[in-house]
Amino acid sequence: MIISDSNLIIYAASKKYPALVDWFEKNKPAASAISLVEVLGYHKLQGEDKRALEDFFAELTIHSTRPRRFFKLRLNCARNAPCLWATR
């Protein structure tokens, strides 16, 4: 399993690096819940950038930091609803 770094997710979601987007599509890396909170919790994130990152995270498998207990998080991309919920 490949776990992606927060910065790689930001760069790939920006679509300024097509080779990185291709790498994500080919390798299907996961991300940690910490990366999700770190990226989407950035206080200056807004508008189109926020939607692009939400859409990007929606395509990834997100793992919690609890050892041996992984939860898949899904994004609720409805703009006026809470963004995350966990499923076992």
Secondary structure, 3 states (H helix, E strand, C coil): CCECCHHHHHHHHHCCCHHHHHHHHHHCCEEEHHHHHHHHCCCCCCHHHHHHHHHHHHCCCEECCCCCCCCEEEECCCCCCCCEEEEC
